[in-house]
Amino acid sequence: MLNRFILAVLICSYTTAAFAQVVTVRSSFDKDSLMIGKQLHYKIEVESQPDVDVILPEYRDTITAEVEVLRSFPADTSVTDESRIITSKYLVTSFSPGWNTIPPQPVAFRRGELADTVYTTADLLTVLAPEVDTTQAFRPVKPPEYAPVTFAEIFPWMLTGIGGFLLITLIWALLWIWLRKEKEPRPVVDEPREPAHVIAFRELERLRTEKLPENGKVKEFYSRLTEVIRLYMARQFGIHAMESTSLEILEAFTVYNTGGEDLNGKLERLLMLADLVKFAKEDPAPEENKTHLKSGEDFVEQTYRMFYSDDSLKQATGTGGESEKMEVENG
């Protein structure tokens, strides 16, 4: 019986010694006292063998009801061949005057199959309150003192004000110049306008010299030819020929035609054949192309005289009648 008791004591002593060799913990404050509301550091230091896993305590807001945790710092670890030291710091404060006791803090560890918890020693923190001399009379609150403003303080504001003033002045000047330019009357250049038939004769002669049908461009030839006639009618008669269909143009021209049905027939044959070429792929003979170009010239020659008296006709044509057309054809 005595031998068993002695064996149990030896086992307990060995286990305690083994724990002491595996993990050692210490805790302390930067100093043992502080003024109420001030701050200091609380430190937990764990020394263990390198193969031991250690779990330090985590604090959210407080360590105890009297000691508040303001910030937790990352743990600092230093390792040697024989040991590892882990140091964890916490920034704390207290608003409870008097003696505040920090109870032992648990540190869990594991080494292989061995798992247990060791505790730090208890720590004492003295929180001091300011001494108030109650024998003195109460005094009013001292008003704030105003320091004089220096030039170095107002200089950046001066630069900002000057820069803003110059920018506003520049914007105003540019706006004033722009408004003046808008109000100034712009000179109107009254360029002499050529008569519609002169332009038409010139464009028809240019179309003749380009010889588009001979180069296989029959569709382009009739498009150009009807465009010249349409523009001439728009300028000469005020007909919306560029936006109208061939039938609408024929109907509108009937109102202005004083030259008989022959003019209507020439215009109708020209416009209808042009539509067939452009939309139905009609292929006129070479002689037909020359005939319709001549019909266009005859149409302009016969219609522009309707809008001139004898005197104005001479003024518009130079010497009257065929001379203008001959002059255009001869270049």
Beta strands, then each sheet from edge to edge (+ up, - down):
strand 1: 23-29
strand 2: 33-35
strand 3: 39-48
strand 4: 53-55
strand 5: 67-72
strand 6: 76-79
strand 7: 84-94
strand 8: 98-102
strand 9: 106-111
strand 10: 114-119
strand 11: 123-128
sheet 1: 1+ 3- 7+ 5-
sheet 2: 1+ 3- 7+ 6-
sheet 3: 2+ 11+ 8-
sheet 4: 4+ 9- 10+
end
